[in-house]
């Protein structure tokens, strides 16, 4: 049956029980803004819970699997083609997407003229691009290629104390991240928990960068395997929680204003 092009399009800001199209069968019903906000927030909470479980269970599961098959556990964490590296790249991509959603939501609130829309949108784009780049690096080994194809053959930065030959690239990533982090602090401070999660993630990232860059003969296998790789994904998860706290807070601004009866 052809659709009448003159059919009403109604934006309903009432409860779902009052939004029935029975009275006007040709109308298209759009869910209330408040209901949409609640739905998105529930989905984000479920995403955080699911990733949190994986962050805890995956490293433990790899150790238990190694014990079950008679392998040494650190082989489950070394190299770039293992399960934890794959999960790390996926989680980094998710963090980048959430940062981009913060950028888009900030722009939307600005266009709507809603309170709380003030902010520096550009820094969210920087962090979105940064985490997506890190996800690609985790998958395609950009910094390993730089280290093994350029820095080590040329002997660049090969005589630095407490740094494995060619591993200076890790400190470059960390330095760039810390510089831009200073611009993100004002964006995080107004939202409960966001700044704390972010600072904890930075501390963990710095610690595991140092461990990763240390000469292998100076570090126990536990530190360069389970400790380092697990710590990296936990740091990523803390970044995610920080960005989700901002996103959840700003989603509240999308609720329609309550009109008091006169």
Legacy VTK file of the C-alpha trace (Angstrom):
# vtk DataFile Version 3.0
C-alpha trace
ASCII
DATASET POLYDATA
POINTS 262 float
0.000 0.000 0.000
1.578 3.350 -1.036
2.542 5.751 1.753
0.743 9.082 1.709
3.510 11.700 1.276
1.436 14.160 3.278
1.466 11.900 6.331
2.275 13.657 9.555
5.725 13.310 11.090
5.388 13.831 14.790
8.179 14.234 17.302
6.764 12.966 20.545
8.131 14.251 23.859
5.693 12.205 25.930
5.729 8.757 27.427
5.593 5.736 25.149
2.052 4.974 26.258
0.858 8.287 24.907
2.820 7.916 21.684
0.609 5.344 20.008
0.038 5.983 16.297
-3.438 4.487 16.461
-5.080 7.895 16.338
-3.179 8.735 13.185
-2.083 5.571 11.325
-0.102 7.586 8.762
2.104 9.232 11.351
5.738 8.258 12.028
6.465 8.206 15.748
9.910 9.289 16.942
10.817 8.099 20.473
10.980 10.791 23.162
14.397 12.367 23.668
14.480 11.273 27.301
13.844 7.639 26.361
16.556 7.761 23.702
19.062 9.157 26.211
18.245 6.411 28.704
18.619 3.730 26.025
22.011 5.018 24.888
23.255 5.268 28.462
22.186 1.695 29.182
24.018 0.476 26.081
27.166 2.350 27.099
26.981 0.841 30.585
26.665 -2.658 29.141
29.622 -1.996 26.842
31.739 -0.877 29.800
30.743 -3.906 31.874
31.474 -6.321 29.025
34.893 -4.832 28.332
35.672 -4.754 32.034
35.001 -8.484 32.283
37.202 -9.231 29.284
40.019 -7.093 30.727
39.976 -9.200 33.887
39.235 -12.645 32.479
41.374 -12.652 29.316
44.832 -12.406 30.978
43.837 -14.907 33.663
42.380 -17.230 31.040
45.594 -17.145 29.009
47.649 -18.100 32.047
45.266 -20.963 32.906
45.296 -22.152 29.291
49.101 -22.158 29.260
49.121 -24.252 32.422
46.560 -26.665 30.956
48.547 -27.320 27.767
51.932 -27.341 29.472
53.253 -24.086 27.963
55.134 -21.340 29.776
52.645 -18.544 30.350
54.753 -15.665 29.055
54.590 -17.010 25.505
50.873 -16.184 25.592
51.700 -12.484 25.977
54.836 -11.961 23.894
54.767 -10.895 20.265
52.008 -9.135 18.365
49.917 -12.003 17.004
48.292 -13.184 20.206
44.783 -12.843 21.643
45.577 -10.041 24.058
47.109 -7.902 21.299
44.032 -8.425 19.132
41.759 -7.414 22.011
43.968 -4.413 22.735
43.584 -3.140 19.166
39.784 -3.528 19.362
39.603 -1.744 22.706
41.796 1.122 21.494
39.475 1.531 18.510
36.456 1.679 20.847
38.168 4.355 22.978
38.807 6.381 19.823
35.175 6.067 18.748
33.946 7.215 22.189
36.285 10.223 21.990
34.795 11.049 18.584
31.263 10.733 19.993
32.221 13.306 22.627
33.315 15.620 19.814
30.039 15.183 17.938
27.899 15.529 21.068
29.675 18.718 22.059
28.878 20.181 18.648
25.239 19.057 18.855
24.764 20.651 22.273
26.285 23.849 20.959
23.858 23.939 18.047
20.961 23.326 20.422
22.123 26.066 22.754
21.979 23.732 25.741
23.688 24.616 29.000
26.949 22.779 29.558
27.897 22.753 25.884
31.017 24.839 26.415
34.259 23.070 25.644
37.159 22.621 23.264
35.861 20.241 20.635
39.170 20.046 18.777
40.933 18.147 21.565
38.392 15.324 21.286
39.224 14.991 17.604
42.919 14.790 18.473
42.329 12.002 20.987
39.959 10.171 18.637
42.612 10.209 15.914
45.324 9.275 18.427
43.561 6.208 19.780
42.532 5.026 16.317
46.177 5.380 15.258
47.266 3.351 18.302
44.704 0.671 17.394
46.171 0.453 13.894
49.685 0.451 15.316
48.788 -2.449 17.602
47.488 -4.393 14.629
50.031 -3.430 11.938
53.117 -2.862 14.130
54.099 0.638 12.994
56.520 1.356 15.817
58.041 -2.130 15.595
58.695 -1.522 11.893
60.305 1.832 12.705
62.437 0.219 15.399
63.603 -2.812 13.414
63.708 -1.214 9.960
65.247 2.178 10.732
66.432 2.859 14.287
68.256 -0.393 15.035
69.993 -0.785 11.621
71.208 2.818 11.779
72.199 2.558 15.417
70.048 5.548 16.361
69.376 5.999 20.083
71.148 2.691 20.683
73.313 3.740 23.637
70.684 5.198 25.954
70.695 3.986 29.552
67.753 1.781 30.565
66.293 1.841 27.036
66.450 -1.124 24.666
67.992 -0.273 21.310
65.378 1.332 19.047
62.662 1.517 21.711
62.798 5.298 21.947
59.662 5.433 19.782
57.591 4.331 22.795
58.733 7.412 24.694
57.779 9.558 21.702
54.218 8.226 21.856
54.097 8.849 25.609
55.446 12.402 25.314
52.946 13.397 22.625
50.118 11.921 24.698
51.160 13.827 27.835
51.365 17.124 25.939
47.828 16.832 24.577
46.547 15.480 27.896
47.108 18.920 29.407
44.570 20.351 26.940
42.025 17.637 27.764
42.060 18.179 31.550
39.581 21.109 31.447
37.178 18.945 29.443
37.298 16.158 32.019
37.271 18.129 35.268
33.515 18.981 35.380
32.413 15.367 35.056
32.416 13.081 38.062
35.178 10.490 38.019
36.444 11.366 34.555
39.642 13.152 35.571
40.528 10.495 38.147
40.153 7.673 35.631
42.223 9.628 33.116
45.092 10.355 35.510
45.172 6.718 36.641
45.326 5.660 32.972
48.217 8.063 32.321
50.171 6.747 35.320
49.687 3.147 34.202
50.612 4.005 30.606
53.813 5.729 31.698
54.767 2.815 33.965
54.250 0.159 31.331
56.012 2.227 28.668
59.083 2.274 30.901
58.840 -1.487 31.485
58.383 -2.195 27.765
61.403 -0.078 26.815
63.796 -1.574 29.371
66.540 -3.906 28.072
65.270 -7.484 28.211
68.128 -8.691 30.383
67.119 -6.198 33.092
63.482 -7.280 33.344
61.864 -10.439 34.674
59.657 -12.397 32.287
56.631 -11.725 34.478
57.038 -7.957 34.030
57.379 -8.093 30.243
54.517 -10.527 29.741
51.538 -10.781 32.081
52.244 -7.590 34.028
52.938 -5.335 31.046
50.315 -6.615 28.607
47.577 -6.809 31.233
48.477 -3.360 32.491
48.235 -1.910 28.997
44.682 -3.108 28.441
43.673 -1.960 31.947
45.065 1.502 31.161
43.027 1.533 27.939
39.935 0.577 29.917
40.513 3.473 32.327
40.753 5.869 29.375
37.450 4.436 28.163
35.793 4.963 31.552
37.063 8.535 31.619
35.623 9.341 28.202
32.361 7.523 28.949
31.902 9.614 32.103
32.005 12.755 29.969
29.724 11.275 27.327
27.168 10.166 29.924
27.172 13.564 31.565
26.651 15.417 28.327
23.949 13.005 27.172
21.885 14.275 30.099
21.893 17.700 28.432
19.900 16.255 25.559
16.856 15.678 27.740
14.018 18.071 26.916
13.583 20.819 29.482
10.886 20.253 32.078
8.087 22.764 31.683
6.399 23.597 34.955
2.565 23.789 34.708
1.182 27.291 35.015
LINES 1 263
262 0 1 2 3 4 5 6 7 8 9 10 11 12 13 14 15 16 17 18 19 20 21 22 23 24 25 26 27 28 29 30 31 32 33 34 35 36 37 38 39 40 41 42 43 44 45 46 47 48 49 50 51 52 53 54 55 56 57 58 59 60 61 62 63 64 65 66 67 68 69 70 71 72 73 74 75 76 77 78 79 80 81 82 83 84 85 86 87 88 89 90 91 92 93 94 95 96 97 98 99 100 101 102 103 104 105 106 107 108 109 110 111 112 113 114 115 116 117 118 119 120 121 122 123 124 125 126 127 128 129 130 131 132 133 134 135 136 137 138 139 140 141 142 143 144 145 146 147 148 149 150 151 152 153 154 155 156 157 158 159 160 161 162 163 164 165 166 167 168 169 170 171 172 173 174 175 176 177 178 179 180 181 182 183 184 185 186 187 188 189 190 191 192 193 194 195 196 197 198 199 200 201 202 203 204 205 206 207 208 209 210 211 212 213 214 215 216 217 218 219 220 221 222 223 224 225 226 227 228 229 230 231 232 233 234 235 236 237 238 239 240 241 242 243 244 245 246 247 248 249 250 251 252 253 254 255 256 257 258 259 260 261
